[in-house]
């Protein structure tokens, strides 16, 4: 078993709020420079940059494993991360959202429950994003985290992890992760998760979140 650093919430320039230098190639290069063994590309309601990032990683010595992701805005305007086994799975989930590319970060028609179901139907892991924030988080929009919505993990923001905010969510019994949610290169890796896995791969990530077969995860 190996302990690796993973930043599983990174935006590319396909997200309207990200800087122009957040190209797949630049992201992969910066991740390698910072010693991140795994990253997840999570643009708003689209998976269009996932495959270019995977290709860049394959061509970069010491490049990270790239997890296919999306940050979905629910009808309630809560953000949910979907991490998927492949770029194809992520693309299929994104396509099912029917979002106008010109309104990439707008709320979709899917409720929170429907969003998590959509992610699971496409083989993904559903993570409530930056739950410690007041805006665009599940508790921020709903006032609580519904017990009947089967999240695979809760994400604590980088700033929240530094302030010890993870403790407020420990009693929910879900895996806790932290990510940079970076929209610019200099912020990559400011928040990350430590994974105990055999290799940096989606199946191992799923086992780590489920604390199965000796795998595990912890906020750095």
C-alpha angles and dihedrals in degrees: 000000000000130000112226136178116239130186102194103178114062127148126211127205087274087079108082091224095053126095120255094246090066093100119152092249094049091047093052092047092050092046090053091048091053094048097247110158094191135027134174123216106219113174121172110280094330139086096193096120097048099087094046089051092050090050091049091050092051090054095046119085107234090008119162128254106259119220116205109239147163132196104218123199108214126214087263088055093247118141120235125182119220117198114191139193093239145006088253092057092048091047092051091051091048091049091054089060091067093210121170106241088224088061097042098151097040123115115275126222091252120104119223092263092046091049094054090046090051091052092049093046088059092050096259139136117245118217127181103230125233093340092180093065124093095221130060094358127117095247091039093056100032101027093237144031108260112236092211094060107090103224117176093210145349122236121220115201119246091249091046093051090052090052094049095251092142090079090069090064101038094095092064090075096228127126112268121216135174130209139175095241081206123189094178133044097245091062097053112121095014085121123028145153128236112225126194102210142138093239139354099266139122095252090053091048089054091050091048093053089048092045089231132157094003095308122127147161137220137180109254 
